[in-house]
């Protein structure tokens, strides 16, 4: 099961974020990804492994290569985490002084 912590750890690296940004535009092979990054193809493969383990990307075999795409499930985990902040912020906005007792009139 992917946790928000695993997802955030994976996205802490600038190259992995760049890989994910490329995959936003559509499925890509390792070679296609590496061609647009300042790192080697083996390094891109390692970054993809981390992203896959975090549940952010999926791979599908196509002949002798793998095609990578963004995984909706991993993004749902990330979105749920970020959305939880909104819930907390809105609740705090409704009650700007949580923990304080209100005096009844």
Secondary structure, DSSP 4 states (H G I P E B T S, - for coil): ---HHHHHHHHTSHHHHHHHHHHHTS-EEHHHHHHTSSS-HHHHHHHHHHHHHTTSEEEEEETTEEEEEE-HHHHHHHHHHHHHHHHHHHHHHHSTTTTPPPPP-
